[in-house]
Amino acid sequence: MSSSSQGNVVDDNDLDPVESSLQRIGCLEKHWAVQECYADHKDWRKCQTEVKDFRDCVSKSKKVDSPNSAVKH
């Protein structure tokens, strides 16, 4: 993955569709942290902090994107 001099900006052309979507919502770094943790440990139980952070990021993004986010069904 290529990054620019602006920090952790990744060229969208280098990403698959899932990573591209995660970058748009601001959760790509959390996604990579989960992948890296699992690659290091090969055990999801040891990656619960990373998984929770990623899940929280995605949930927060969905609440911001949803016009009816305050309404519970």
PDB file of N, CA, C and O in Angstrom:
ATOM      1  N   MET A   1       0.845  -1.167   0.000  1.00  0.00           N
ATOM      2  CA  MET A   1       0.000   0.000   0.000  1.00  0.00           C
ATOM      3  C   MET A   1       0.891   1.231   0.000  1.00  0.00           C
ATOM      4  O   MET A   1       1.903   1.279   0.700  1.00  0.00           O
ATOM      5  N   SER A   2       0.521   2.188  -0.762  1.00  0.00           N
ATOM      6  CA  SER A   2       1.340   3.386  -0.838  1.00  0.00           C
ATOM      7  C   SER A   2       0.755   4.479   0.024  1.00  0.00           C
ATOM      8  O   SER A   2      -0.462   4.660   0.076  1.00  0.00           O
ATOM      9  N   SER A   3       1.629   5.211   0.702  1.00  0.00           N
ATOM     10  CA  SER A   3       1.158   6.366   1.457  1.00  0.00           C
ATOM     11  C   SER A   3       1.841   7.607   0.928  1.00  0.00           C
ATOM     12  O   SER A   3       2.930   7.551   0.356  1.00  0.00           O
ATOM     13  N   SER A   4       1.192   8.696   1.127  1.00  0.00           N
ATOM     14  CA  SER A   4       1.740   9.953   0.652  1.00  0.00           C
ATOM     15  C   SER A   4       2.439  10.673   1.783  1.00  0.00           C
ATOM     16  O   SER A   4       2.447  10.201   2.920  1.00  0.00           O
ATOM     17  N   SER A   5       3.020  11.807   1.475  1.00  0.00           N
ATOM     18  CA  SER A   5       3.699  12.604   2.491  1.00  0.00           C
ATOM     19  C   SER A   5       2.718  13.272   3.439  1.00  0.00           C
ATOM     20  O   SER A   5       3.137  13.899   4.412  1.00  0.00           O
ATOM     21  N   GLN A   6       1.416  13.153   3.178  1.00  0.00           N
ATOM     22  CA  GLN A   6       0.402  13.768   4.024  1.00  0.00           C
ATOM     23  C   GLN A   6       0.051  12.898   5.219  1.00  0.00           C
ATOM     24  O   GLN A   6      -0.914  13.198   5.922  1.00  0.00           O
ATOM     25  N   GLY A   7       0.781  11.857   5.469  1.00  0.00           N
ATOM     26  CA  GLY A   7       0.486  10.997   6.610  1.00  0.00           C
ATOM     27  C   GLY A   7       0.005   9.647   6.150  1.00  0.00           C
ATOM     28  O   GLY A   7       0.650   8.996   5.328  1.00  0.00           O
ATOM     29  N   ASN A   8      -1.128   9.221   6.679  1.00  0.00           N
ATOM     30  CA  ASN A   8      -1.643   7.897   6.383  1.00  0.00           C
ATOM     31  C   ASN A   8      -2.673   7.899   5.262  1.00  0.00           C
ATOM     32  O   ASN A   8      -3.621   7.115   5.294  1.00  0.00           O
ATOM     33  N   VAL A   9      -2.504   8.754   4.289  1.00  0.00           N
ATOM     34  CA  VAL A   9      -3.408   8.804   3.148  1.00  0.00           C
ATOM     35  C   VAL A   9      -2.996   7.701   2.184  1.00  0.00           C
ATOM     36  O   VAL A   9      -1.821   7.580   1.835  1.00  0.00           O
ATOM     37  N   VAL A  10      -3.959   6.900   1.757  1.00  0.00           N
ATOM     38  CA  VAL A  10      -3.686   5.784   0.871  1.00  0.00           C
ATOM     39  C   VAL A  10      -4.385   6.030  -0.452  1.00  0.00           C
ATOM     40  O   VAL A  10      -5.539   6.459  -0.487  1.00  0.00           O
ATOM     41  N   ASP A  11      -3.677   5.754  -1.545  1.00  0.00           N
ATOM     42  CA  ASP A  11      -4.256   5.909  -2.875  1.00  0.00           C
ATOM     43  C   ASP A  11      -5.386   4.902  -3.046  1.00  0.00           C
ATOM     44  O   ASP A  11      -5.181   3.701  -2.870  1.00  0.00           O
ATOM     45  N   ASP A  12      -6.564   5.381  -3.385  1.00  0.00           N
ATOM     46  CA  ASP A  12      -7.750   4.533  -3.524  1.00  0.00           C
ATOM     47  C   ASP A  12      -7.551   3.440  -4.570  1.00  0.00           C
ATOM     48  O   ASP A  12      -8.187   2.389  -4.484  1.00  0.00           O
ATOM     49  N   ASN A  13      -6.685   3.662  -5.552  1.00  0.00           N
ATOM     50  CA  ASN A  13      -6.441   2.665  -6.591  1.00  0.00           C
ATOM     51  C   ASN A  13      -5.711   1.443  -6.059  1.00  0.00           C
ATOM     52  O   ASN A  13      -5.759   0.380  -6.678  1.00  0.00           O
ATOM     53  N   ASP A  14      -5.029   1.576  -4.914  1.00  0.00           N
ATOM     54  CA  ASP A  14      -4.294   0.470  -4.320  1.00  0.00           C
ATOM     55  C   ASP A  14      -5.172  -0.397  -3.425  1.00  0.00           C
ATOM     56  O   ASP A  14      -4.712  -1.424  -2.927  1.00  0.00           O
ATOM     57  N   LEU A  15      -6.413  -0.007  -3.214  1.00  0.00           N
ATOM     58  CA  LEU A  15      -7.282  -0.685  -2.266  1.00  0.00           C
ATOM     59  C   LEU A  15      -8.325  -1.542  -2.968  1.00  0.00           C
ATOM     60  O   LEU A  15      -8.764  -1.236  -4.077  1.00  0.00           O
ATOM     61  N   ASP A  16      -8.715  -2.633  -2.290  1.00  0.00           N
ATOM     62  CA  ASP A  16      -9.850  -3.397  -2.802  1.00  0.00           C
ATOM     63  C   ASP A  16     -11.127  -2.653  -2.411  1.00  0.00           C
ATOM     64  O   ASP A  16     -11.057  -1.696  -1.639  1.00  0.00           O
ATOM     65  N   PRO A  17     -12.278  -3.058  -2.917  1.00  0.00           N
ATOM     66  CA  PRO A  17     -13.519  -2.314  -2.635  1.00  0.00           C
ATOM     67  C   PRO A  17     -13.852  -2.200  -1.148  1.00  0.00           C
ATOM     68  O   PRO A  17     -14.358  -1.168  -0.707  1.00  0.00           O
ATOM     69  N   VAL A  18     -13.575  -3.241  -0.378  1.00  0.00           N
ATOM     70  CA  VAL A  18     -13.861  -3.187   1.063  1.00  0.00           C
ATOM     71  C   VAL A  18     -12.967  -2.153   1.733  1.00  0.00           C
ATOM     72  O   VAL A  18     -13.443  -1.324   2.509  1.00  0.00           O
ATOM     73  N   GLU A  19     -11.671  -2.202   1.434  1.00  0.00           N
ATOM     74  CA  GLU A  19     -10.744  -1.240   2.029  1.00  0.00           C
ATOM     75  C   GLU A  19     -11.071   0.181   1.590  1.00  0.00           C
ATOM     76  O   GLU A  19     -10.939   1.123   2.372  1.00  0.00           O
ATOM     77  N   SER A  20     -11.494   0.333   0.352  1.00  0.00           N
ATOM     78  CA  SER A  20     -11.874   1.652  -0.145  1.00  0.00           C
ATOM     79  C   SER A  20     -13.054   2.204   0.656  1.00  0.00           C
ATOM     80  O   SER A  20     -13.064   3.376   1.031  1.00  0.00           O
ATOM     81  N   SER A  21     -14.042   1.354   0.914  1.00  0.00           N
ATOM     82  CA  SER A  21     -15.196   1.770   1.726  1.00  0.00           C
ATOM     83  C   SER A  21     -14.769   2.115   3.143  1.00  0.00           C
ATOM     84  O   SER A  21     -15.225   3.107   3.711  1.00  0.00           O
ATOM     85  N   LEU A  22     -13.895   1.296   3.711  1.00  0.00           N
ATOM     86  CA  LEU A  22     -13.425   1.547   5.076  1.00  0.00           C
ATOM     87  C   LEU A  22     -12.624   2.840   5.155  1.00  0.00           C
ATOM     88  O   LEU A  22     -12.684   3.545   6.162  1.00  0.00           O
ATOM     89  N   GLN A  23     -11.878   3.155   4.106  1.00  0.00           N
ATOM     90  CA  GLN A  23     -11.138   4.412   4.093  1.00  0.00           C
ATOM     91  C   GLN A  23     -12.102   5.597   4.075  1.00  0.00           C
ATOM     92  O   GLN A  23     -11.879   6.589   4.768  1.00  0.00           O
ATOM     93  N   ARG A  24     -13.170   5.496   3.284  1.00  0.00           N
ATOM     94  CA  ARG A  24     -14.147   6.585   3.195  1.00  0.00           C
ATOM     95  C   ARG A  24     -14.804   6.870   4.543  1.00  0.00           C
ATOM     96  O   ARG A  24     -15.087   8.025   4.860  1.00  0.00           O
ATOM     97  N   ILE A  25     -15.049   5.833   5.336  1.00  0.00           N
ATOM     98  CA  ILE A  25     -15.706   6.052   6.629  1.00  0.00           C
ATOM     99  C   ILE A  25     -14.709   6.295   7.758  1.00  0.00           C
ATOM    100  O   ILE A  25     -15.104   6.536   8.899  1.00  0.00           O
ATOM    101  N   GLY A  26     -13.405   6.233   7.437  1.00  0.00           N
ATOM    102  CA  GLY A  26     -12.387   6.546   8.434  1.00  0.00           C
ATOM    103  C   GLY A  26     -11.976   5.387   9.320  1.00  0.00           C
ATOM    104  O   GLY A  26     -11.424   5.604  10.399  1.00  0.00           O
ATOM    105  N   CYS A  27     -12.235   4.154   8.885  1.00  0.00           N
ATOM    106  CA  CYS A  27     -11.937   2.990   9.726  1.00  0.00           C
ATOM    107  C   CYS A  27     -10.866   2.069   9.137  1.00  0.00           C
ATOM    108  O   CYS A  27     -10.670   0.962   9.638  1.00  0.00           O
ATOM    109  N   LEU A  28     -10.183   2.499   8.102  1.00  0.00           N
ATOM    110  CA  LEU A  28      -9.205   1.633   7.444  1.00  0.00           C
ATOM    111  C   LEU A  28      -8.054   1.260   8.369  1.00  0.00           C
ATOM    112  O   LEU A  28      -7.632   0.104   8.392  1.00  0.00           O
ATOM    113  N   GLU A  29      -7.545   2.214   9.125  1.00  0.00           N
ATOM    114  CA  GLU A  29      -6.436   1.922  10.043  1.00  0.00           C
ATOM    115  C   GLU A  29      -6.852   0.893  11.097  1.00  0.00           C
ATOM    116  O   GLU A  29      -6.059   0.028  11.468  1.00  0.00           O
ATOM    117  N   LYS A  30      -8.093   0.988  11.578  1.00  0.00           N
ATOM    118  CA  LYS A  30      -8.605   0.022  12.573  1.00  0.00           C
ATOM    119  C   LYS A  30      -8.706  -1.370  11.938  1.00  0.00           C
ATOM    120  O   LYS A  30      -8.403  -2.374  12.582  1.00  0.00           O
ATOM    121  N   HIS A  31      -9.131  -1.420  10.684  1.00  0.00           N
ATOM    122  CA  HIS A  31      -9.225  -2.682   9.940  1.00  0.00           C
ATOM    123  C   HIS A  31      -7.845  -3.324   9.831  1.00  0.00           C
ATOM    124  O   HIS A  31      -7.686  -4.519  10.078  1.00  0.00           O
ATOM    125  N   TRP A  32      -6.856  -2.526   9.463  1.00  0.00           N
ATOM    126  CA  TRP A  32      -5.495  -3.050   9.351  1.00  0.00           C
ATOM    127  C   TRP A  32      -4.960  -3.524  10.697  1.00  0.00           C
ATOM    128  O   TRP A  32      -4.228  -4.512  10.761  1.00  0.00           O
ATOM    129  N   ALA A  33      -5.320  -2.828  11.769  1.00  0.00           N
ATOM    130  CA  ALA A  33      -4.878  -3.235  13.107  1.00  0.00           C
ATOM    131  C   ALA A  33      -5.432  -4.617  13.456  1.00  0.00           C
ATOM    132  O   ALA A  33      -4.729  -5.439  14.045  1.00  0.00           O
ATOM    133  N   VAL A  34      -6.691  -4.874  13.095  1.00  0.00           N
ATOM    134  CA  VAL A  34      -7.290  -6.191  13.335  1.00  0.00           C
ATOM    135  C   VAL A  34      -6.545  -7.247  12.521  1.00  0.00           C
ATOM    136  O   VAL A  34      -6.202  -8.308  13.044  1.00  0.00           O
ATOM    137  N   GLN A  35      -6.296  -6.962  11.258  1.00  0.00           N
ATOM    138  CA  GLN A  35      -5.593  -7.921  10.403  1.00  0.00           C
ATOM    139  C   GLN A  35      -4.187  -8.207  10.922  1.00  0.00           C
ATOM    140  O   GLN A  35      -3.751  -9.358  10.954  1.00  0.00           O
ATOM    141  N   GLU A  36      -3.487  -7.159  11.324  1.00  0.00           N
ATOM    142  CA  GLU A  36      -2.125  -7.329  11.824  1.00  0.00           C
ATOM    143  C   GLU A  36      -2.111  -8.144  13.117  1.00  0.00           C
ATOM    144  O   GLU A  36      -1.267  -9.024  13.292  1.00  0.00           O
ATOM    145  N   CYS A  37      -3.035  -7.852  14.009  1.00  0.00           N
ATOM    146  CA  CYS A  37      -3.123  -8.591  15.264  1.00  0.00           C
ATOM    147  C   CYS A  37      -3.359 -10.073  14.995  1.00  0.00           C
ATOM    148  O   CYS A  37      -2.690 -10.931  15.570  1.00  0.00           O
ATOM    149  N   TYR A  38      -4.305 -10.364  14.126  1.00  0.00           N
ATOM    150  CA  TYR A  38      -4.597 -11.765  13.834  1.00  0.00           C
ATOM    151  C   TYR A  38      -3.402 -12.447  13.166  1.00  0.00           C
ATOM    152  O   TYR A  38      -3.105 -13.604  13.465  1.00  0.00           O
ATOM    153  N   ALA A  39      -2.724 -11.748  12.273  1.00  0.00           N
ATOM    154  CA  ALA A  39      -1.546 -12.318  11.619  1.00  0.00           C
ATOM    155  C   ALA A  39      -0.452 -12.624  12.643  1.00  0.00           C
ATOM    156  O   ALA A  39       0.256 -13.624  12.524  1.00  0.00           O
ATOM    157  N   ASP A  40      -0.321 -11.760  13.643  1.00  0.00           N
ATOM    158  CA  ASP A  40       0.697 -11.956  14.678  1.00  0.00           C
ATOM    159  C   ASP A  40       0.345 -13.087  15.636  1.00  0.00           C
ATOM    160  O   ASP A  40       1.217 -13.861  16.031  1.00  0.00           O
ATOM    161  N   HIS A  41      -0.934 -13.187  16.014  1.00  0.00           N
ATOM    162  CA  HIS A  41      -1.332 -14.106  17.089  1.00  0.00           C
ATOM    163  C   HIS A  41      -2.062 -15.359  16.624  1.00  0.00           C
ATOM    164  O   HIS A  41      -2.065 -16.364  17.335  1.00  0.00           O
ATOM    165  N   LYS A  42      -2.681 -15.322  15.450  1.00  0.00           N
ATOM    166  CA  LYS A  42      -3.485 -16.441  14.938  1.00  0.00           C
ATOM    167  C   LYS A  42      -4.551 -16.886  15.934  1.00  0.00           C
ATOM    168  O   LYS A  42      -4.893 -18.066  16.011  1.00  0.00           O
ATOM    169  N   ASP A  43      -5.068 -15.923  16.694  1.00  0.00           N
ATOM    170  CA  ASP A  43      -6.072 -16.220  17.716  1.00  0.00           C
ATOM    171  C   ASP A  43      -6.912 -14.969  17.942  1.00  0.00           C
ATOM    172  O   ASP A  43      -6.426 -13.980  18.489  1.00  0.00           O
ATOM    173  N   TRP A  44      -8.187 -15.014  17.516  1.00  0.00           N
ATOM    174  CA  TRP A  44      -9.061 -13.850  17.645  1.00  0.00           C
ATOM    175  C   TRP A  44      -9.226 -13.408  19.086  1.00  0.00           C
ATOM    176  O   TRP A  44      -9.444 -12.226  19.353  1.00  0.00           O
ATOM    177  N   ARG A  45      -9.122 -14.348  20.018  1.00  0.00           N
ATOM    178  CA  ARG A  45      -9.301 -13.995  21.433  1.00  0.00           C
ATOM    179  C   ARG A  45      -8.251 -12.996  21.897  1.00  0.00           C
ATOM    180  O   ARG A  45      -8.496 -12.230  22.829  1.00  0.00           O
ATOM    181  N   LYS A  46      -7.091 -12.996  21.264  1.00  0.00           N
ATOM    182  CA  LYS A  46      -6.018 -12.069  21.637  1.00  0.00           C
ATOM    183  C   LYS A  46      -6.134 -10.723  20.926  1.00  0.00           C
ATOM    184  O   LYS A  46      -5.307  -9.834  21.131  1.00  0.00           O
ATOM    185  N   CYS A  47      -7.145 -10.578  20.105  1.00  0.00           N
ATOM    186  CA  CYS A  47      -7.313  -9.348  19.318  1.00  0.00           C
ATOM    187  C   CYS A  47      -8.609  -8.625  19.660  1.00  0.00           C
ATOM    188  O   CYS A  47      -9.093  -7.819  18.864  1.00  0.00           O
ATOM    189  N   GLN A  48      -9.169  -8.895  20.808  1.00  0.00           N
ATOM    190  CA  GLN A  48     -10.474  -8.332  21.146  1.00  0.00           C
ATOM    191  C   GLN A  48     -10.457  -6.807  21.236  1.00  0.00           C
ATOM    192  O   GLN A  48     -11.443  -6.161  20.882  1.00  0.00           O
ATOM    193  N   THR A  49      -9.361  -6.225  21.699  1.00  0.00           N
ATOM    194  CA  THR A  49      -9.273  -4.759  21.764  1.00  0.00           C
ATOM    195  C   THR A  49      -9.351  -4.161  20.364  1.00  0.00           C
ATOM    196  O   THR A  49     -10.081  -3.198  20.129  1.00  0.00           O
ATOM    197  N   GLU A  50      -8.586  -4.745  19.434  1.00  0.00           N
ATOM    198  CA  GLU A  50      -8.576  -4.254  18.058  1.00  0.00           C
ATOM    199  C   GLU A  50      -9.938  -4.452  17.392  1.00  0.00           C
ATOM    200  O   GLU A  50     -10.418  -3.576  16.674  1.00  0.00           O
ATOM    201  N   VAL A  51     -10.557  -5.611  17.637  1.00  0.00           N
ATOM    202  CA  VAL A  51     -11.869  -5.898  17.057  1.00  0.00           C
ATOM    203  C   VAL A  51     -12.904  -4.915  17.594  1.00  0.00           C
ATOM    204  O   VAL A  51     -13.721  -4.396  16.833  1.00  0.00           O
ATOM    205  N   LYS A  52     -12.876  -4.658  18.899  1.00  0.00           N
ATOM    206  CA  LYS A  52     -13.827  -3.719  19.503  1.00  0.00           C
ATOM    207  C   LYS A  52     -13.628  -2.314  18.939  1.00  0.00           C
ATOM    208  O   LYS A  52     -14.601  -1.635  18.611  1.00  0.00           O
ATOM    209  N   ASP A  53     -12.374  -1.877  18.825  1.00  0.00           N
ATOM    210  CA  ASP A  53     -12.100  -0.546  18.267  1.00  0.00           C
ATOM    211  C   ASP A  53     -12.631  -0.432  16.835  1.00  0.00           C
ATOM    212  O   ASP A  53     -13.217   0.586  16.464  1.00  0.00           O
ATOM    213  N   PHE A  54     -12.423  -1.479  16.039  1.00  0.00           N
ATOM    214  CA  PHE A  54     -12.904  -1.483  14.659  1.00  0.00           C
ATOM    215  C   PHE A  54     -14.431  -1.468  14.621  1.00  0.00           C
ATOM    216  O   PHE A  54     -15.027  -0.694  13.871  1.00  0.00           O
ATOM    217  N   ARG A  55     -15.059  -2.312  15.419  1.00  0.00           N
ATOM    218  CA  ARG A  55     -16.525  -2.378  15.473  1.00  0.00           C
ATOM    219  C   ARG A  55     -17.108  -1.032  15.903  1.00  0.00           C
ATOM    220  O   ARG A  55     -18.096  -0.569  15.333  1.00  0.00           O
ATOM    221  N   ASP A  56     -16.492  -0.406  16.912  1.00  0.00           N
ATOM    222  CA  ASP A  56     -16.963   0.903  17.375  1.00  0.00           C
ATOM    223  C   ASP A  56     -16.840   1.959  16.278  1.00  0.00           C
ATOM    224  O   ASP A  56     -17.725   2.799  16.114  1.00  0.00           O
ATOM    225  N   CYS A  57     -15.739   1.910  15.532  1.00  0.00           N
ATOM    226  CA  CYS A  57     -15.523   2.867  14.443  1.00  0.00           C
ATOM    227  C   CYS A  57     -16.607   2.716  13.375  1.00  0.00           C
ATOM    228  O   CYS A  57     -17.181   3.706  12.923  1.00  0.00           O
ATOM    229  N   VAL A  58     -16.883   1.483  12.980  1.00  0.00           N
ATOM    230  CA  VAL A  58     -17.901   1.239  11.953  1.00  0.00           C
ATOM    231  C   VAL A  58     -19.279   1.641  12.471  1.00  0.00           C
ATOM    232  O   VAL A  58     -20.057   2.260  11.745  1.00  0.00           O
ATOM    233  N   SER A  59     -19.584   1.296  13.712  1.00  0.00           N
ATOM    234  CA  SER A  59     -20.888   1.657  14.292  1.00  0.00           C
ATOM    235  C   SER A  59     -21.062   3.165  14.357  1.00  0.00           C
ATOM    236  O   SER A  59     -22.130   3.689  14.041  1.00  0.00           O
ATOM    237  N   LYS A  60     -20.014   3.855  14.768  1.00  0.00           N
ATOM    238  CA  LYS A  60     -20.057   5.320  14.851  1.00  0.00           C
ATOM    239  C   LYS A  60     -20.300   5.916  13.465  1.00  0.00           C
ATOM    240  O   LYS A  60     -21.069   6.866  13.318  1.00  0.00           O
ATOM    241  N   SER A  61     -19.648   5.359  12.463  1.00  0.00           N
ATOM    242  CA  SER A  61     -19.816   5.832  11.094  1.00  0.00           C
ATOM    243  C   SER A  61     -21.247   5.621  10.617  1.00  0.00           C
ATOM    244  O   SER A  61     -21.812   6.488   9.951  1.00  0.00           O
ATOM    245  N   LYS A  62     -21.833   4.486  10.949  1.00  0.00           N
ATOM    246  CA  LYS A  62     -23.214   4.203  10.537  1.00  0.00           C
ATOM    247  C   LYS A  62     -24.182   5.172  11.196  1.00  0.00           C
ATOM    248  O   LYS A  62     -25.154   5.594  10.569  1.00  0.00           O
ATOM    249  N   LYS A  63     -23.931   5.531  12.446  1.00  0.00           N
ATOM    250  CA  LYS A  63     -24.804   6.473  13.149  1.00  0.00           C
ATOM    251  C   LYS A  63     -24.738   7.852  12.511  1.00  0.00           C
ATOM    252  O   LYS A  63     -25.753   8.542  12.417  1.00  0.00           O
ATOM    253  N   VAL A  64     -23.558   8.255  12.074  1.00  0.00           N
ATOM    254  CA  VAL A  64     -23.376   9.561  11.434  1.00  0.00           C
ATOM    255  C   VAL A  64     -24.043   9.574  10.065  1.00  0.00           C
ATOM    256  O   VAL A  64     -24.647  10.575   9.680  1.00  0.00           O
ATOM    257  N   ASP A  65     -23.937   8.461   9.319  1.00  0.00           N
ATOM    258  CA  ASP A  65     -24.487   8.388   7.966  1.00  0.00           C
ATOM    259  C   ASP A  65     -25.995   8.226   7.933  1.00  0.00           C
ATOM    260  O   ASP A  65     -26.635   8.616   6.956  1.00  0.00           O
ATOM    261  N   SER A  66     -26.569   7.665   8.970  1.00  0.00           N
ATOM    262  CA  SER A  66     -27.995   7.366   8.973  1.00  0.00           C
ATOM    263  C   SER A  66     -28.812   8.567   9.427  1.00  0.00           C
ATOM    264  O   SER A  66     -28.603   9.067  10.532  1.00  0.00           O
ATOM    265  N   PRO A  67     -29.738   9.042   8.596  1.00  0.00           N
ATOM    266  CA  PRO A  67     -30.560  10.191   9.003  1.00  0.00           C
ATOM    267  C   PRO A  67     -31.501   9.843  10.151  1.00  0.00           C
ATOM    268  O   PRO A  67     -31.923  10.738  10.884  1.00  0.00           O
ATOM    269  N   ASN A  68     -31.835   8.581  10.324  1.00  0.00           N
ATOM    270  CA  ASN A  68     -32.731   8.146  11.391  1.00  0.00           C
ATOM    271  C   ASN A  68     -31.967   7.417  12.487  1.00  0.00           C
ATOM    272  O   ASN A  68     -32.516   6.534  13.146  1.00  0.00           O
ATOM    273  N   SER A  69     -30.713   7.781  12.684  1.00  0.00           N
ATOM    274  CA  SER A  69     -29.872   7.052  13.626  1.00  0.00           C
ATOM    275  C   SER A  69     -30.388   7.109  15.052  1.00  0.00           C
ATOM    276  O   SER A  69     -30.102   6.208  15.840  1.00  0.00           O
ATOM    277  N   ALA A  70     -31.134   8.132  15.402  1.00  0.00           N
ATOM    278  CA  ALA A  70     -31.647   8.252  16.762  1.00  0.00           C
ATOM    279  C   ALA A  70     -32.879   7.381  16.976  1.00  0.00           C
ATOM    280  O   ALA A  70     -33.282   7.141  18.115  1.00  0.00           O
ATOM    281  N   VAL A  71     -33.473   6.913  15.896  1.00  0.00           N
ATOM    282  CA  VAL A  71     -34.686   6.108  15.996  1.00  0.00           C
ATOM    283  C   VAL A  71     -34.303   4.644  16.110  1.00  0.00           C
ATOM    284  O   VAL A  71     -33.599   4.112  15.251  1.00  0.00           O
ATOM    285  N   LYS A  72     -34.763   3.992  17.167  1.00  0.00           N
ATOM    286  CA  LYS A  72     -34.516   2.558  17.348  1.00  0.00           C
ATOM    287  C   LYS A  72     -35.751   1.796  16.900  1.00  0.00           C
ATOM    288  O   LYS A  72     -36.872   2.140  17.276  1.00  0.00           O
ATOM    289  N   HIS A  73     -35.545   0.771  16.105  1.00  0.00           N
ATOM    290  CA  HIS A  73     -36.673  -0.047  15.634  1.00  0.00           C
ATOM    291  C   HIS A  73     -36.751  -1.307  16.431  1.00  0.00           C
ATOM    292  O   HIS A  73     -37.631  -2.134  16.194  1.00  0.00           O
TER     293      HIS A  73
END
